[in-house]
C-alpha cells in the first residue's frame, strides 16, 4: 500500500523518515525530495531493489543510477583508489550538486547495473534527504520520472509518473526547476566533465585546474579505462 507523507508538517516529518527507512529495509522504493528534483530511491546494496527501480523508470542496466550518501565518511567505504584531486572536488562541493565517478570498492556486494566497476556518488545539500540517508544508508537514486520524461519537481508529478510502484512518497514542497548535478569522471586523468550542470567548469577549475570540459579533446587512450563509466545518463539527479 502506497503511503504519502507531508514532511512540511512537523508531526509527519519524523513519521516520513521512519516509513522511508522501513520501506528501504524491505527492498521497496521511496520518492524523496533532493536539492535538485524529486528522486526515486532504493537500497544501493540490494540488487533486487535496484532492479525494481530500473523497471519502474523503464531504464535498462546500461543506465545505472548514481548513489546518494549522507556524508564524506561514506566515500572511502564505497570508492577505491580515490585520487587526491577527486577528494578535493568532493570536499569543495559536497554537499551539493556535483556527482563524482570513482572506481568502486571491489569487495562491495551490490549490482547497480552495467557500471564497469565504477560508482557515481553524490552528497545532496538537502537537510531532509540527509536525515533519510543517515537512517537508510547509501541509496541508489534517480529522478522520479519515467525514462525520457521530464524530471519531477513536485511529489504529484512523481505520483503521476510512478504510481503504485512506490511504497512511500515524501512531499517537502515544490522543487524549483534548476540545473541537474554536474557529473565528473574521476577515474581518468585529467578528470573530465561528462555532463554540464549546476557546478560550472570555471568553479571546478578553481579547485582542480586541469579538469577537462565536456567538449575538450579526449585524453590519450592510456589515460583511463576503455569502458564507459557509470551514470552518464542525463536523467540522473
Secondary structure as UniProt FT lines:
FT   STRAND          3..6
FT   TURN            7..8
FT   HELIX           10..25
FT   TURN            26..27
FT   STRAND          30..33
FT   STRAND          38..43
FT   TURN            44..45
FT   HELIX           47..57
FT   TURN            61..62
FT   STRAND          66..68
FT   HELIX           72..74
FT   HELIX           75..78
FT   STRAND          79..80
FT   HELIX           84..93
FT   STRAND          98..104
FT   TURN            106..107
FT   TURN            116..117
FT   STRAND          118..122
FT   HELIX           127..136
FT   STRAND          139..143
FT   TURN            147..148
FT   HELIX           155..162
FT   HELIX           163..165
FT   STRAND          168..171
FT   STRAND          182..185
FT   TURN            186..187
FT   STRAND          192..195
FT   HELIX           201..207
FT   TURN            209..210
FT   TURN            214..215
FT   HELIX           221..223
FT   TURN            234..235
//
